Amino acid sequence: MATSLVIDFLGFLERQGHPRVDVCRAAGIDLALVEQSNARVPAAFMERLWPLAVQLTGDLDVGLHAAESYNPGALSIVGYVVLSCRTAAEALDRLARYAPLLNDGLQVELVDRAGLTICQFGAVDGLDSLLNRDARHVMETLAAGIVVTLRRLATAPLDPIEVTFRHRAPASLGEHARVLGPAVRFEHSQNAVVYSSSALDTPFISADAALLGMFEGDARRRLQELAARDGVSGRVLAFLGRRLRGAVPPLAEVASELAMSERSIQRSLGEEQTSYRQLVDEVRKNLAIEHLSRPGTSATDVAFLLGFSEPSAFTRAFRRWTGAAPTEFRAASA
């Protein structure tokens, strides 16, 4: 899933008086990994955060309240696409299209029926995930996020006709009625937010056709990259993103983590038209650009972090990746 979602939720808890450093420590989460921009982290991170959030805040409706305070930037490129859409209908369509960029275990589908637009959401079929095991807070956050966002951005009042959930009704429904509206149903066949199709033609105050085209181009590219990384190469990239700290993990370590033989990994990567060396190079490049974009980061520190034998080797690699020396890139970023 996108790190931006985890960061936004940690920010919500911090505003409740729970510093993110302490929360991550209690949940056994590597904060440095979460704070890598445009990265992806295991969905297990949020699976550990939800019960901890309820425990820390004492808020049984923490999902609803987190959605009320979220920043559209938490949705990363998907958020920028939604903000630039011309109408509410267009925004829901783009959310359904680019939902995997937020969580590749999530599917969002729009169904038009008898003048209604039904936005259905849930786990990808056949996936063993939190979305199937204990989905209450995730689904309530998603529903509330949709309702709150459309209300904020629409140029006229826009409320759902109905909101439905598959999970059982909690003991108190007052906050559900306040945030989602009075027509909230539980133990339903699907998780969904239902709108009048004609109401979704309401324009957005933030509509910008030029920005929409630019942001959507980036979203399509990222979606294609995500689809291309569904195989062994995606698992190797995720492992490297977590473990590349001061030294490049040997292939044997990767093989042990993935429960595969080294030969099987090499064969699979070849079939996916890549190699372990190319994936290491890709992760190093992305991490180098990310670190050097931060003020005060030295090229020497980054070279050591990424497992280069000496700064000069890192400088040569960085120039190959970007066409510029690390110092030139850092100055331009500043």
C-alpha positions as CSV (number, residue, x, y, z in Angstrom):
1,M,0.0,0.0,0.0
2,A,1.0,3.6,-0.4
3,T,3.2,5.1,2.4
4,S,1.2,8.3,2.1
5,L,-1.8,6.6,3.7
6,V,0.2,5.4,6.7
7,I,1.9,8.8,7.1
8,D,-1.5,10.6,7.1
9,F,-2.9,8.2,9.7
10,L,0.2,8.7,11.9
11,G,-0.3,12.4,11.6
12,F,-3.9,12.0,12.8
13,L,-2.8,10.0,15.8
14,E,-0.1,12.6,16.5
15,R,-2.7,15.3,16.6
16,Q,-4.5,13.2,19.3
17,G,-1.3,13.4,21.4
18,H,0.5,10.2,20.3
19,P,3.9,11.0,18.6
20,R,4.5,8.9,15.5
21,V,7.8,7.7,16.7
22,D,6.2,6.2,19.8
23,V,3.3,4.7,17.7
24,C,5.6,3.1,15.2
25,R,7.7,1.6,18.0
26,A,4.6,0.2,19.7
27,A,3.4,-1.3,16.4
28,G,6.8,-2.7,15.4
29,I,7.0,-0.5,12.3
30,D,10.1,1.0,10.8
31,L,9.3,4.7,10.6
32,A,12.2,5.3,8.2
33,L,10.7,2.9,5.7
34,V,7.3,4.6,6.0
35,E,8.7,8.1,5.4
36,Q,10.2,7.1,2.0
37,S,8.3,9.2,-0.5
38,N,6.3,7.4,-3.2
39,A,7.2,4.1,-1.7
40,R,5.0,1.1,-0.8
41,V,4.8,-0.8,2.4
42,P,3.2,-4.0,3.5
43,A,-0.5,-3.7,4.3
44,A,0.4,-5.4,7.6
45,F,1.6,-2.0,8.8
46,M,-2.0,-0.7,8.9
47,E,-3.2,-4.1,10.2
48,R,-1.1,-3.5,13.3
49,L,-2.0,0.2,13.5
50,W,-5.8,0.0,13.6
51,P,-6.1,-1.9,16.9
52,L,-3.3,0.1,18.4
53,A,-5.1,3.4,17.4
54,V,-8.3,2.2,19.1
55,Q,-6.3,1.3,22.2
56,L,-4.4,4.6,22.3
57,T,-7.3,6.9,21.6
58,G,-10.2,5.0,23.2
59,D,-12.1,5.9,20.1
60,L,-14.2,3.1,18.7
61,D,-15.0,5.2,15.6
62,V,-11.4,6.0,14.9
63,G,-11.8,5.2,11.2
64,L,-14.6,7.7,10.7
65,H,-12.7,10.4,12.6
66,A,-9.4,9.8,10.7
67,A,-11.3,10.2,7.4
68,E,-12.8,13.5,8.6
69,S,-9.4,15.0,9.2
70,Y,-7.4,13.5,6.3
71,N,-5.6,15.6,3.7
72,P,-6.2,14.8,0.0
73,G,-2.4,14.7,-0.3
74,A,-2.6,11.4,1.7
75,L,-3.9,9.8,-1.5
76,S,-0.7,10.9,-3.3
77,I,-1.2,11.1,-7.1
78,V,-4.7,9.7,-6.8
79,G,-5.6,12.6,-4.6
80,Y,-4.3,15.2,-7.1
81,V,-6.3,13.5,-9.8
82,V,-9.5,13.6,-7.8
83,L,-8.9,17.3,-6.8
84,S,-8.5,18.2,-10.5
85,C,-11.6,16.4,-11.8
86,R,-14.5,18.4,-13.3
87,T,-17.4,16.7,-11.5
88,A,-18.1,14.4,-8.7
89,A,-18.9,11.6,-11.2
90,E,-15.5,12.0,-12.8
91,A,-13.9,11.9,-9.4
92,L,-15.5,8.6,-8.4
93,D,-14.6,7.1,-11.8
94,R,-10.9,8.0,-11.3
95,L,-11.0,6.7,-7.8
96,A,-12.2,3.3,-9.1
97,R,-9.6,3.4,-11.9
98,Y,-6.6,4.2,-9.7
99,A,-7.5,2.6,-6.4
100,P,-4.6,0.0,-6.8
101,L,-2.1,2.8,-6.4
102,L,-3.4,3.3,-2.9
103,N,-3.7,-0.3,-2.0
104,D,-3.2,-3.1,-4.5
105,G,-5.4,-5.3,-2.4
106,L,-8.3,-2.9,-2.8
107,Q,-10.9,-2.9,-5.6
108,V,-13.4,-0.1,-6.3
109,E,-16.2,-0.6,-8.8
110,L,-19.0,1.7,-10.0
111,V,-22.4,0.3,-10.9
112,D,-25.1,2.4,-12.5
113,R,-28.6,1.2,-11.8
114,A,-32.0,2.9,-12.1
115,G,-30.7,6.4,-11.8
116,L,-28.3,5.5,-9.0
117,T,-24.5,5.3,-9.0
118,I,-23.3,2.6,-6.6
119,C,-19.6,2.9,-5.6
120,Q,-18.7,-0.6,-4.2
121,F,-15.4,-1.3,-2.5
122,G,-13.7,-4.3,-0.9
123,A,-10.8,-6.7,-1.1
124,V,-9.5,-8.1,-4.3
125,D,-11.0,-11.5,-4.9
126,G,-9.1,-14.4,-3.4
127,L,-6.8,-12.2,-1.3
128,D,-6.2,-13.1,2.3
129,S,-6.0,-9.6,3.9
130,L,-7.2,-7.3,6.6
131,L,-9.9,-6.2,4.2
132,N,-11.5,-9.7,4.6
133,R,-10.6,-10.5,8.2
134,D,-11.3,-7.3,10.2
135,A,-12.5,-4.7,7.8
136,R,-14.6,-2.3,9.9
137,H,-12.2,0.6,10.3
138,V,-10.8,0.3,6.8
139,M,-14.2,0.3,5.1
140,E,-15.6,3.1,7.3
141,T,-12.6,5.2,6.6
142,L,-12.9,4.7,2.9
143,A,-16.7,5.4,2.9
144,A,-16.2,8.5,5.0
145,G,-13.3,9.6,2.9
146,I,-15.6,9.5,-0.2
147,V,-18.5,11.3,1.4
148,V,-16.3,14.0,3.1
149,T,-14.3,14.6,-0.1
150,L,-17.3,15.0,-2.4
151,R,-19.0,17.3,0.1
152,R,-15.9,19.5,0.4
153,L,-15.2,19.8,-3.3
154,A,-18.7,20.0,-4.8
155,T,-20.1,23.4,-5.7
156,A,-23.5,22.4,-4.3
157,P,-24.6,20.2,-1.4
158,L,-23.9,16.6,-2.2
159,D,-24.9,13.8,0.2
160,P,-25.2,10.0,-0.4
161,I,-28.6,8.4,-0.6
162,E,-27.3,5.4,1.3
163,V,-24.1,3.9,2.8
164,T,-23.9,0.2,3.3
165,F,-21.4,-2.0,5.1
166,R,-20.8,-5.8,5.3
167,H,-19.7,-5.8,8.9
168,R,-22.0,-5.8,11.9
169,A,-23.4,-2.5,13.4
170,P,-21.3,-1.1,16.3
171,A,-23.0,-0.4,19.6
172,S,-23.4,3.3,18.9
173,L,-24.3,4.8,15.5
174,G,-24.4,8.5,16.4
175,E,-21.1,9.3,14.6
176,H,-22.0,7.2,11.6
177,A,-25.2,9.3,11.1
178,R,-23.3,12.6,11.7
179,V,-20.5,11.8,9.2
180,L,-22.2,9.6,6.6
181,G,-25.9,10.6,6.9
182,P,-28.9,8.9,8.4
183,A,-29.2,6.1,5.9
184,V,-26.4,3.8,7.0
185,R,-27.0,0.0,6.8
186,F,-25.0,-2.8,8.2
187,E,-24.6,-6.6,7.5
188,H,-25.3,-5.7,3.9
189,S,-24.2,-7.7,0.9
190,Q,-21.6,-5.1,0.0
191,N,-19.7,-2.1,1.2
192,A,-20.9,0.8,-0.9
193,V,-21.7,4.5,-1.1
194,V,-24.8,5.2,-3.2
195,Y,-25.5,8.6,-4.9
196,S,-28.1,9.9,-7.4
197,S,-26.4,9.8,-10.7
198,S,-27.7,13.2,-11.7
199,A,-26.4,14.7,-8.4
200,L,-22.9,13.5,-9.3
201,D,-22.9,15.9,-12.3
202,T,-22.2,18.6,-9.7
203,P,-19.0,20.5,-10.7
204,F,-16.0,20.6,-8.4
205,I,-14.6,23.9,-7.1
206,S,-11.0,22.7,-7.7
207,A,-11.6,21.5,-11.3
208,D,-8.6,22.1,-13.6
209,A,-8.5,20.3,-16.9
210,A,-4.8,21.0,-17.6
211,L,-3.7,19.7,-14.2
212,L,-6.0,16.7,-14.6
213,G,-4.3,15.7,-17.8
214,M,-0.9,16.0,-16.3
215,F,-1.7,14.2,-13.1
216,E,-3.6,11.4,-14.9
217,G,-0.7,10.8,-17.2
218,D,1.5,10.2,-14.1
219,A,-1.2,8.0,-12.5
220,R,-1.4,5.8,-15.6
221,R,2.3,5.4,-15.7
222,R,2.5,4.4,-12.1
223,L,-0.4,2.0,-12.6
224,Q,1.5,0.3,-15.5
225,E,4.6,0.1,-13.3
226,L,2.7,-1.5,-10.5
227,A,1.1,-4.0,-12.8
228,A,4.6,-4.9,-14.2
229,R,5.8,-5.5,-10.6
230,D,3.2,-8.1,-9.6
231,G,5.7,-11.0,-10.0
232,V,8.9,-12.0,-8.3
233,S,10.6,-8.7,-9.3
234,G,8.0,-6.9,-7.2
235,R,8.7,-9.0,-4.2
236,V,12.4,-8.5,-4.6
237,L,12.0,-4.7,-4.9
238,A,9.9,-4.6,-1.8
239,F,12.5,-6.7,0.1
240,L,15.4,-4.4,-1.1
241,G,13.4,-1.3,-0.1
242,R,13.2,-2.6,3.4
243,R,16.7,-4.1,3.8
244,L,19.1,-1.9,1.7
245,R,20.8,-0.2,4.6
246,G,24.6,0.1,4.4
247,A,25.1,-3.0,2.3
248,V,23.3,-4.8,-0.6
249,P,21.7,-8.0,0.7
250,P,23.2,-11.0,-1.1
251,L,20.8,-13.0,-3.3
252,A,20.9,-15.9,-0.8
253,E,19.3,-13.7,1.8
254,V,16.6,-12.6,-0.6
255,A,16.0,-16.3,-1.6
256,S,15.6,-17.2,2.1
257,E,13.1,-14.4,2.7
258,L,11.0,-15.3,-0.4
259,A,11.2,-19.1,0.3
260,M,12.7,-19.7,-3.1
261,S,16.0,-21.0,-4.4
262,E,18.5,-18.5,-5.9
263,R,18.2,-20.3,-9.2
264,S,14.4,-20.0,-9.2
265,I,14.6,-16.2,-8.5
266,Q,17.1,-15.7,-11.3
267,R,15.0,-17.7,-13.7
268,S,11.8,-15.8,-12.7
269,L,13.6,-12.4,-13.0
270,G,14.9,-13.4,-16.4
271,E,11.3,-14.2,-17.5
272,E,10.3,-10.8,-16.3
273,Q,13.1,-9.3,-18.4
274,T,15.1,-8.0,-15.5
275,S,17.9,-9.2,-13.1
276,Y,18.8,-8.9,-9.4
277,R,21.6,-6.4,-10.4
278,Q,19.1,-4.3,-12.3
279,L,16.6,-4.2,-9.4
280,V,19.4,-3.3,-6.9
281,D,20.3,-0.5,-9.3
282,E,16.7,0.7,-9.5
283,V,16.3,0.8,-5.7
284,R,19.6,2.5,-5.2
285,K,18.6,5.2,-7.8
286,N,15.2,5.9,-6.2
287,L,16.6,6.0,-2.7
288,A,19.5,8.3,-3.7
289,I,17.1,10.8,-5.3
290,E,14.9,10.7,-2.3
291,H,17.6,11.2,0.2
292,L,19.4,14.0,-1.8
293,S,16.1,15.8,-2.1
294,R,16.2,16.3,1.7
295,P,18.1,19.4,3.0
296,G,21.3,18.7,4.8
297,T,21.9,15.2,3.4
298,S,25.5,14.6,2.2
299,A,26.5,12.5,-0.8
300,T,28.9,10.7,1.4
301,D,26.2,9.6,3.8
302,V,24.0,8.5,1.0
303,A,26.8,6.5,-0.6
304,F,27.4,4.7,2.7
305,L,23.6,4.1,3.2
306,L,23.3,2.5,-0.2
307,G,26.2,0.2,0.2
308,F,28.7,1.8,-2.2
309,S,32.4,1.0,-1.4
310,E,33.4,4.7,-1.8
311,P,31.8,8.1,-2.6
312,S,33.4,8.2,-6.0
313,A,31.6,5.0,-7.0
314,F,28.3,6.5,-5.9
315,T,29.0,9.7,-7.8
316,R,29.6,7.8,-11.0
317,A,26.5,5.8,-10.6
318,F,24.4,8.8,-9.8
319,R,25.7,10.6,-12.9
320,R,24.7,7.6,-14.9
321,W,21.2,7.6,-13.4
322,T,20.5,11.3,-13.7
323,G,23.1,13.0,-15.9
324,A,24.3,15.1,-12.9
325,A,26.6,14.8,-10.0
326,P,25.0,14.4,-6.5
327,T,26.1,17.9,-5.5
328,E,24.6,19.4,-8.7
329,F,21.3,17.5,-8.1
330,R,21.1,18.6,-4.5
331,A,21.7,22.2,-5.4
332,A,19.0,22.1,-8.1
333,S,16.5,20.4,-5.6
334,A,17.2,23.1,-3.0
